[in-house]
Amino acid sequence: MEAVGDEREGSMFGGMTMAMALAAALLSPGAATEERPPPGSVRIEPAVVSGSGCAVWPTTSVAVAPDNSGFTMSFGSSPVQVGVGSKPGDARKNCQFAMDVQVPKGFTYAVTGKEHTGYAHLAKGASGQLTVGHYFEGVSGRSSRTYRFTGPYDDAWLASDFDDIGINTYAPCGERRYLVLTTELRVDAGTSDPATTTSVLGLNDMDPGGTATARYRLAWQRCPAVR
């Protein structure tokens, strides 16, 4: 599996170098150091679920970590496949979750890591990819990462960016904006023979339409005091 570096679309830093971006973040009004997760209740609930790969709405659920350092989301997910037994449209599926997040007063948060698990059964010459991302509704700065798989491959996999360090986009203080989480699966027959082979890429387990689980890590900041 090959992980492709973080891709940020519409970032507030534009074409600045990393050093300039860090300096701007440190000097910008309201910038603050990362805080310990706040005490109190953090509620995260799916408000809107859409996409061709996660139509099983009732299975979507969220469990927030006891210390508010992150959350785990479970959702119905369909794999992608190409080759014998496949139908048009089976090769690409996506999900989009608009999450209603309620946090303790005086705090804001950012998503600093995402972890997904799954399986792949790819014939020799076939390939697949998983793209995961997130952004805040109405806020510039989208983060996405693509993981690529090359056949022959027949095993489970873990896709995680928990160890990466980057510039984080925090939710606007005092505003209620949806946190939008996205996933996309693709598979391509490549040089394999789709008339005699089937290649599959899915999230979590081998059960079509089964439940997928994703983990998200959160960072916290105090909001600037209102004068």
N, C-alpha and C positions, 0 to 999 in steps of 0.2 A: 504494500500500500504506500502510495506517495502522497504526502501532504503538500498542498500548494499554499504559499504564504498568504497572510491576512490581506484582504482586499477591502479598502474603505472607500465607499462611493460618496461623493458630495461632502467630504470632510471639511470642517471649518478651517483646516490648515492649508488646504489647496496644495500648491506645489512647493511649499516650504520644506527645507531639509528637516530631518528628525531633530537636530539640535535646536533649530529655530522654533520648531513646534513645541519642544519641551520648555523653552524659555518663555514662549508666549503663554503656555498653559500656566506656568508658575506666576507670571506677572499679571495675568488677566484678572479683572475684578471678580471677586467671589470665589477665586480658586482657593482650595484648601487641601490639607493633607488628608490621607485616608484615615478614617476613624474605625474604632472597633464597631462591630454590628450593634445597633441600638437595642436596648431592652424594649419590651412592649410587643404588641401584636403587629405582625406583618401579614396581610392577606393578599393572596395572588389567585385570581380566578379567571378561567377562560371566558371572554365576552363574545368573541366571534371566532369560529373555526371554519376554514375554507380550504379548497384544494382537492385535486383528484386522488391524492394518496392518503387522506385521513377523513373519510366520509362518515366514520363511525363516531358521531358526536357524543353519545352518552358515555363512552369509555374515557374521555379526557378528564384528567384529575391532576391536582397539584398538591404536593406535600412540602411545606416550608421547613427548613432545618430548625431544630429547637433553639439554636443560637442566632438565627436569622442570617447565617453566612451564605445561604444559597437555597435552592429548591430543586425538587425532582418532579418532572412531569411525565405522566403516563398517558398514552393516546393510541387509538386504533390506527394501524398503519398497514398499507398494502405494498408488497414488493413490486419491483419492476422486473420485466423479463423480456427476452427476445429469443426467437427460434421456435422449435416444435411446441405447439399448444398455445402460442402467443396470439394476441389480437392486436389490431391497430390501436395505438395509444398506450400499450402496456410498457413501452420502453422508457417512458418518462412520467414521473408523478411528483407532485409537490404538495406541501402543506403550509398553511399560514395561520398562526395563532395570535389573535389580538388579546393580550392579557391585561385585565384590570388589576392594577397593583396599588394597594393602600399601605402607606408606611407611617411610622410614628412622626408626629409633628416636629418640624425643625430639622429633618433629615432628608437626604436624597441618596440615590443609589445608581450604580452602574453594573452592567453584566461584564465580568472579567474573564469568564471561562465557560466553555461548553463541552460536554462529553456525551457521545452517542456510542451505542454498541449495535452490532448487527452481524450478518452473515453474507457470504458471497459464494456462489457456485458459478464460476466462469469457465467456459471452454477455452482451450488454447486459441489465442488470437482475438478473443473477446475482451472487452474492457467495461468498466463501470465507474461512476463517480457519485459522491455525496457532497452536496453543498449546504452548509448551515450558516445562518446569519441572524442578526437582530438589529432593530432600530427603534427609536421612539417616535410615535405618531407626531408628524408635523415638525420634526427636528432633523436638521441636516447631520450627516455623519452615520453611515451605515457600515457595519462590520460583517464580513463574510469570509468563509474559508472553505476550500474545496479539497477533498481527499479522493485520490484516484486509485483504482484497482485494476490489475492486469492479469488476464488469464494465462496459463491455467491457475485457478485459485479455487479452493474448496475448504473453507474454514470460517470461523468466527473472526470478528475484528473489533478493535476499539479505536475510535476517532476522538482525540482529546486535545485541547489547546490550553489545559490548565497550567502548564509550565511556561507559557508565553508571557512576556511582559510588553505591554503596549500602552498607547495613550487612550484613556477611557472616556467615553461620552456619558455624562451623567444626566439623569432625568431633570427637567427644569424644576427648580424649587417652587413650591406652592402651587403647582399646576398638575392637574390630573390628566396624564397622557397615557394612552395604551403603550405597553411594551409589546412590540410585534416580533415574534419568533418565526423563523422560516427554515424549512428543510426541502431539499430537492434531491431525488434519486434519478439517475440515468444509467442505461446500459446499452452497449453497442456491440453488434455481432462481429464487427471488424473483419478479420480474415477467417473466422470460424464459419462452418457451414450451418446456416439456420434451418436447413431442411433436415438435418440429422442430429443437431445438438440444441440444448436449451441452456441459456445463461440467465442467472437470477441474482439480484442484489436486493437485500431487505434490511430492515431495522429490527434488531433484537432476536426474533426466533424464526423458525422455519415454517410457522403456521401462517398461510396467507390470510390477511385480515386480522392477524394477531396483535397483541399489545406491545408497543414500543416504549422504552423508557429513556429519558434524557435528563442529564444533570446540568444545572447552571450555578455558577459561583457568582456571588455578589460582593461589591465593595461599597463602602458607605462614606458619606461626608455630611458634616453639619452645614445647614444652609446659612448664608450670611444673615446677620440680624437686621431686621427692618428698622430703619430710622425715621 
